[in-house]
Amino acid sequence: MKLSPTLLFSLLAACAASVFAAPPDAARAAERCEQAVSETLHRLRGRDAKEVQFLAARRVLAPGGDDETSVRGEGRYRAAGGKSVAFSYGCSYDAQNDSTSGVVLRDGAGARAAAAEKAFDPDLTNVSPQACESAAAAALKKLHPRVGRINFGSDSRRLQAAEFGRVEMTGAGSVERAPGMNLIPFSYRCELEPRSGRVTAISTKE
């Protein structure tokens, strides 16, 4: 049977449209997204992310357009000390450019760190930064009996949880070891009892 030029053109156009409308290769989308997730994990966790494994049974691929595929899934990696950490991920794969974008990663290590940070909310009513800085100044005066000026940078103060329910404060400043000498930078660390505000430990480093 001989096809007319018009019919032949229509058939060719339909075939071309079906080729371009075909969804991107699922295996390639999963491979590229999991590669991007592994790179993100190693960038965020460094040596704490070893033996990254992805769970094929938990992988979900969803077409997002002619050339895009959304990939979501779960996996595990071995952290420092050999502990296994679970994570979930998501990303988009562009088949036309063979590229990924929008990598989202949620792992147990990050969640635990955020929970620990949120859990640290001691009563600071009796905690005075000046008490810590006074103790640091006294320690510096013992090291340098002829000390001149001691300056503290209030914007460098950091509070965090310490052992036995105490509060740790760290900061930085500068010290003139003797009148006329150049100022030398130093850092300090002290521990305070939150109920009484008493300084229980102090150390400085120049």
TIZAKE-449506 format. One record per residue (C-alpha): residue number from 1; z, y, x; chain. Coordinates in nm, 2 decimals, always signed. Each point is the difference from the previous one (the first is absolute). Example, Ala and Ser with C-alpha at 12.3 -4.5 7.8 and 13.67 -1.06 7.14 Angstrom:
<nodes>
1 | +0.78 | -0.45 | +1.23 | A
2 | -0.07 | +0.34 | +0.14 | A
</nodes>
This chain:
<nodes>
1 | +0.00 | +0.00 | +0.00 | A
2 | -0.10 | +0.34 | +0.13 | A
3 | +0.26 | +0.27 | -0.02 | A
4 | -0.09 | +0.36 | -0.07 | A
5 | +0.09 | +0.26 | +0.27 | A
6 | +0.24 | +0.16 | -0.25 | A
7 | +0.19 | -0.32 | -0.07 | A
8 | +0.00 | -0.10 | +0.37 | A
9 | +0.15 | +0.34 | +0.09 | A
10 | +0.27 | -0.04 | -0.27 | A
11 | +0.10 | -0.35 | +0.13 | A
12 | +0.02 | +0.13 | +0.36 | A
13 | +0.21 | +0.29 | -0.11 | A
14 | +0.24 | -0.22 | -0.20 | A
15 | +0.04 | -0.23 | +0.30 | A
16 | +0.07 | +0.29 | +0.23 | A
17 | +0.26 | +0.14 | -0.24 | A
18 | +0.17 | -0.34 | -0.02 | A
19 | +0.02 | -0.02 | +0.38 | A
20 | +0.15 | +0.35 | +0.04 | A
21 | +0.24 | -0.06 | -0.28 | A
22 | +0.13 | -0.32 | +0.15 | A
23 | +0.37 | +0.02 | +0.08 | A
24 | +0.10 | +0.01 | +0.37 | A
25 | +0.08 | -0.32 | +0.17 | A
26 | +0.36 | -0.10 | -0.09 | A
27 | +0.07 | -0.18 | +0.33 | A
28 | -0.11 | +0.30 | +0.20 | A
29 | +0.21 | +0.24 | -0.21 | A
30 | +0.31 | -0.21 | +0.05 | A
31 | -0.06 | -0.04 | +0.37 | A
32 | -0.05 | +0.37 | +0.07 | A
33 | +0.29 | +0.11 | -0.22 | A
34 | +0.24 | -0.25 | +0.16 | A
35 | -0.12 | +0.11 | +0.34 | A
36 | +0.08 | +0.36 | -0.09 | A
37 | +0.34 | -0.10 | -0.14 | A
38 | +0.09 | -0.19 | +0.33 | A
39 | -0.10 | +0.31 | +0.20 | A
40 | +0.22 | +0.22 | -0.22 | A
41 | +0.30 | -0.24 | +0.04 | A
42 | -0.03 | -0.01 | +0.38 | A
43 | -0.03 | +0.38 | +0.01 | A
44 | +0.31 | +0.04 | -0.21 | A
45 | +0.22 | -0.28 | +0.12 | A
46 | -0.14 | -0.06 | +0.35 | A
47 | +0.15 | -0.31 | +0.17 | A
48 | +0.21 | -0.06 | -0.31 | A
49 | -0.31 | -0.13 | -0.19 | A
50 | -0.11 | -0.33 | +0.14 | A
51 | -0.20 | -0.30 | -0.15 | A
52 | -0.13 | +0.19 | -0.30 | A
53 | -0.10 | -0.24 | -0.27 | A
54 | -0.17 | +0.07 | -0.34 | A
55 | +0.05 | -0.21 | -0.31 | A
56 | -0.34 | -0.09 | -0.14 | A
57 | +0.15 | -0.11 | -0.33 | A
58 | +0.15 | +0.35 | -0.06 | A
59 | -0.33 | +0.18 | +0.08 | A
60 | -0.16 | +0.20 | -0.29 | A
61 | -0.35 | +0.16 | +0.03 | A
62 | -0.12 | +0.24 | -0.26 | A
63 | -0.35 | +0.17 | +0.00 | A
64 | +0.04 | +0.38 | +0.00 | A
65 | -0.36 | +0.10 | +0.00 | A
66 | -0.35 | -0.11 | +0.12 | A
67 | +0.12 | -0.03 | +0.36 | A
68 | +0.38 | +0.02 | -0.02 | A
69 | +0.26 | -0.27 | -0.04 | A
70 | +0.37 | +0.04 | -0.03 | A
71 | +0.21 | -0.26 | +0.18 | A
72 | +0.37 | -0.06 | -0.06 | A
73 | +0.22 | -0.28 | +0.13 | A
74 | +0.31 | -0.11 | +0.18 | A
75 | +0.09 | -0.14 | +0.34 | A
76 | +0.27 | -0.05 | +0.26 | A
77 | +0.06 | +0.08 | +0.37 | A
78 | +0.26 | -0.11 | +0.25 | A
79 | +0.23 | +0.29 | +0.10 | A
80 | +0.22 | +0.03 | +0.31 | A
81 | +0.25 | -0.28 | +0.01 | A
82 | -0.23 | -0.24 | -0.18 | A
83 | +0.07 | +0.12 | -0.35 | A
84 | -0.28 | -0.02 | -0.25 | A
85 | -0.08 | +0.32 | -0.19 | A
86 | -0.20 | +0.00 | -0.32 | A
87 | -0.24 | +0.29 | -0.09 | A
88 | -0.26 | +0.10 | -0.26 | A
89 | -0.32 | +0.20 | +0.06 | A
90 | -0.30 | +0.16 | -0.16 | A
91 | -0.32 | +0.16 | +0.13 | A
92 | -0.36 | +0.08 | -0.10 | A
93 | -0.31 | -0.16 | +0.16 | A
94 | -0.33 | +0.18 | +0.01 | A
95 | -0.28 | -0.25 | +0.04 | A
96 | -0.27 | +0.25 | +0.07 | A
97 | +0.18 | +0.14 | +0.30 | A
98 | +0.20 | -0.32 | +0.08 | A
99 | +0.31 | +0.21 | +0.01 | A
100 | +0.35 | +0.01 | -0.15 | A
101 | +0.21 | +0.29 | -0.13 | A
102 | +0.32 | +0.07 | -0.19 | A
103 | +0.22 | -0.26 | +0.17 | A
104 | +0.34 | -0.02 | -0.17 | A
105 | +0.27 | -0.21 | +0.16 | A
106 | +0.35 | -0.09 | -0.13 | A
107 | +0.21 | -0.22 | +0.22 | A
108 | +0.36 | -0.13 | -0.02 | A
109 | +0.10 | +0.17 | +0.33 | A
110 | -0.10 | +0.34 | -0.13 | A
111 | +0.18 | -0.06 | -0.33 | A
112 | +0.32 | -0.11 | +0.18 | A
113 | -0.01 | +0.31 | +0.22 | A
114 | -0.05 | +0.23 | -0.29 | A
115 | +0.28 | -0.17 | -0.19 | A
116 | +0.24 | +0.03 | +0.30 | A
117 | -0.09 | +0.37 | +0.03 | A
118 | +0.06 | +0.06 | -0.37 | A
119 | +0.33 | -0.20 | +0.01 | A
120 | +0.14 | +0.23 | +0.27 | A
121 | +0.17 | +0.27 | -0.21 | A
122 | +0.36 | +0.05 | +0.13 | A
123 | +0.24 | +0.26 | -0.11 | A
124 | -0.05 | +0.29 | +0.25 | A
125 | +0.25 | +0.23 | -0.15 | A
126 | +0.23 | -0.02 | +0.30 | A
127 | -0.28 | -0.06 | +0.26 | A
128 | -0.05 | +0.32 | +0.21 | A
129 | -0.30 | +0.02 | +0.25 | A
130 | +0.21 | +0.26 | +0.18 | A
131 | +0.27 | -0.26 | +0.08 | A
132 | -0.27 | -0.22 | +0.16 | A
133 | -0.14 | +0.29 | +0.20 | A
134 | +0.34 | +0.11 | +0.11 | A
135 | +0.07 | -0.35 | +0.13 | A
136 | -0.34 | +0.01 | +0.18 | A
137 | +0.09 | +0.34 | +0.16 | A
138 | +0.33 | -0.14 | +0.12 | A
139 | -0.17 | -0.30 | +0.16 | A
140 | -0.24 | +0.23 | +0.18 | A
141 | +0.28 | +0.22 | +0.12 | A
142 | +0.16 | -0.30 | +0.16 | A
143 | -0.32 | -0.08 | +0.18 | A
144 | -0.06 | +0.36 | +0.11 | A
145 | +0.33 | +0.19 | +0.04 | A
146 | -0.19 | +0.32 | +0.08 | A
147 | -0.22 | -0.03 | -0.31 | A
148 | -0.15 | +0.33 | -0.13 | A
149 | -0.18 | -0.01 | -0.33 | A
150 | -0.04 | -0.30 | -0.24 | A
151 | -0.26 | +0.03 | -0.28 | A
152 | -0.05 | -0.24 | -0.29 | A
153 | -0.32 | -0.03 | -0.20 | A
154 | +0.11 | -0.03 | -0.36 | A
155 | -0.35 | -0.11 | -0.10 | A
156 | +0.04 | -0.31 | +0.22 | A
157 | +0.30 | -0.14 | -0.18 | A
158 | -0.06 | -0.35 | -0.15 | A
159 | +0.25 | -0.21 | -0.21 | A
160 | -0.02 | -0.37 | -0.05 | A
161 | +0.22 | -0.30 | -0.07 | A
162 | +0.21 | -0.15 | +0.28 | A
163 | +0.22 | -0.30 | +0.03 | A
164 | +0.33 | -0.05 | -0.20 | A
165 | -0.11 | +0.26 | -0.26 | A
166 | -0.01 | +0.29 | +0.24 | A
167 | -0.27 | +0.27 | +0.02 | A
168 | -0.20 | +0.05 | +0.31 | A
169 | -0.13 | +0.35 | +0.09 | A
170 | -0.25 | +0.07 | +0.28 | A
171 | -0.14 | +0.33 | +0.12 | A
172 | -0.12 | +0.20 | +0.30 | A
173 | +0.07 | +0.32 | +0.18 | A
174 | +0.01 | +0.17 | +0.34 | A
175 | +0.27 | +0.06 | +0.25 | A
176 | +0.05 | +0.24 | +0.29 | A
177 | +0.19 | -0.22 | +0.25 | A
178 | +0.13 | +0.31 | +0.18 | A
179 | -0.05 | +0.38 | -0.05 | A
180 | -0.34 | +0.10 | +0.13 | A
181 | -0.15 | -0.35 | -0.01 | A
182 | -0.30 | -0.09 | -0.22 | A
183 | +0.06 | -0.15 | -0.34 | A
184 | -0.03 | -0.38 | +0.00 | A
185 | -0.09 | -0.19 | -0.32 | A
186 | +0.24 | -0.27 | -0.12 | A
187 | +0.05 | -0.23 | -0.30 | A
188 | +0.32 | -0.12 | -0.16 | A
189 | +0.12 | -0.27 | -0.23 | A
190 | +0.33 | -0.03 | -0.18 | A
191 | +0.16 | -0.21 | -0.27 | A
192 | +0.22 | +0.14 | -0.28 | A
193 | +0.23 | -0.15 | -0.25 | A
194 | -0.14 | +0.13 | -0.33 | A
195 | +0.34 | +0.01 | -0.18 | A
196 | +0.19 | +0.20 | +0.26 | A
197 | -0.29 | +0.16 | +0.18 | A
198 | +0.16 | -0.11 | +0.33 | A
199 | -0.23 | -0.05 | +0.30 | A
200 | +0.04 | -0.36 | +0.12 | A
201 | -0.25 | -0.01 | +0.28 | A
202 | -0.21 | +0.25 | +0.20 | A
203 | -0.26 | -0.03 | +0.27 | A
204 | -0.25 | +0.24 | +0.16 | A
205 | -0.31 | -0.05 | +0.21 | A
206 | -0.18 | +0.26 | +0.22 | A
</nodes>
